[in-house]
Amino acid sequence: TANTRIFSITTAGVKAVIQTGMPAASRWEFCEYRIAGVTNVLMFNSDGVPQSWDSAAAGTTPMVGPGVNCGICMVNNGRVWVAKGRSIYVTVDGKHDTWSAANPLPLDEDGSEGNIVKLVPLDRARALVFCERAIFLLQGTDPGAESGFPNLRIVRIDWTGAPAQRAFVKIGHAVYFLGSTNGKYRLYMTDGSDVLPLS
């Protein structure tokens, strides 16, 4: 985005404006949702209505529901997951814009972990939830979201904080990130079981 507009750029370098009037101060995150041969680019921002683009239309489509004002997203196992504050919201199976009536899925903690900073899928059954002062493993990402998440567990695996949303790199099943413990910043790696300092 630039100057409150969203641009598309083709492989030939052709630029086009596909949406205007976006909030200028937002934190944006993008993910791709593929179904029935169509790729939808989902654009979530922290200060407004998320947008969906099917990679061909002249403009984007607003996405209503709990994704509004959510600047954190991931796609895993046929569902879209977004985070706002300390809560996670998920779509029904096979849909990128139909949200489960059982939302939200809260972190079952006392709040000392802080807000959610990043969602990172590891595989079809696991994802990582990075918070300002803790890391959680989300297990069973086919959650039965239509019936109150009976297949889902969220387990805290470490008290390392992850204060920077953009400071993440995923290689295979490992995630490398800038983390903070007791006010000290270091490079860390986790595969969902251990959290190891690398610097």
C-alpha positions, -999 to 999 in steps of 0.1 A, spaced: 0 0 0 11 36 -6 -8 68 -1 -38 49 11 -40 28 -21 -35 -9 -29 -16 -17 -60 -12 -49 -81 19 -55 -101 20 -82 -128 51 -103 -137 56 -79 -167 58 -50 -143 24 -35 -151 11 -16 -121 -26 -10 -114 -46 6 -85 -71 -20 -71 -83 -1 -41 -82 34 -27 -91 51 6 -72 26 29 -61 37 63 -27 52 61 -14 43 96 -24 6 95 -2 -24 101 -8 -47 72 -4 -85 67 -11 -105 36 -19 -142 30 -30 -163 1 -60 -186 1 -63 -211 -27 -95 -230 -34 -111 -244 -66 -82 -232 -87 -86 -196 -75 -60 -177 -55 -75 -150 -32 -50 -125 -17 -63 -115 17 -51 -82 31 -57 -76 68 -50 -43 85 -50 -31 121 -72 -1 115 -99 -10 91 -118 -35 70 -98 -63 54 -98 -68 17 -99 -98 -6 -86 -99 -42 -90 -128 -66 -59 -119 -86 -79 -109 -116 -106 -84 -107 -102 -47 -112 -108 -41 -74 -108 -57 -40 -138 -69 -20 -143 -59 17 -144 -88 42 -168 -82 70 -168 -99 104 -142 -103 131 -113 -98 107 -119 -60 109 -90 -42 127 -70 -74 127 -34 -69 114 -23 -105 120 -33 -135 98 -24 -169 85 -39 -196 63 -37 -232 76 -56 -264 68 -82 -248 47 -90 -220 71 -81 -184 77 -69 -174 112 -66 -139 124 -56 -124 158 -67 -93 177 -55 -85 212 -54 -119 230 -81 -136 209 -79 -158 177 -107 -159 151 -110 -187 125 -132 -192 94 -152 -223 87 -136 -251 67 -131 -243 30 -140 -206 33 -119 -175 35 -147 -151 43 -172 -171 65 -164 -169 101 -172 -196 128 -200 -188 151 -179 -202 179 -154 -174 177 -133 -161 194 -108 -186 207 -91 -168 237 -57 -175 252 -65 -193 285 -40 -172 305 -40 -143 330 -29 -117 305 8 -117 315 17 -130 280 5 -98 264 -11 -94 230 -7 -117 201 21 -105 177 23 -132 150 7 -164 138 29 -189 120 18 -223 106 41 -252 111 21 -280 94 -15 -290 90 -19 -299 127 3 -273 144 9 -235 144 28 -211 166 12 -181 184 38 -155 193 28 -130 220 46 -100 234 59 -120 264 52 -157 256 50 -183 228 21 -209 225 17 -240 204 -17 -243 187 -24 -280 182 -51 -295 160 -56 -268 135 -86 -286 121 -104 -274 152 -141 -284 147 -147 -246 147 -183 -250 139 -189 -267 173 -169 -247 198 -133 -258 191 -134 -293 207 -103 -305 187 -80 -276 196 -54 -271 223 -32 -241 230 -1 -249 251 24 -223 263 59 -235 254 81 -206 265 81 -172 282 103 -156 254 86 -125 241 83 -116 204 79 -79 202 85 -73 165 59 -86 140 82 -84 110 112 -101 126 103 -137 116 117 -161 91 103 -197 86 126 -223 70 111 -258 69 94 -265 102 117 -241 121 110 -204 128 138 -179 135 128 -147 152 139 -117 172 129 -124 208 131 -107 242 137 -122 277 140 -99 307 145 -69 284 174 -85 264 170 -90 226 184 -122 210 179 -143 179 159 -175 187 148 -206 169 118 -228 176 102 -259 160 72 -259 183 89 -280 210 120 -261 222 129 -224 220 166 -221 215 187 -189 217 212 -185 188 230 -153 198 
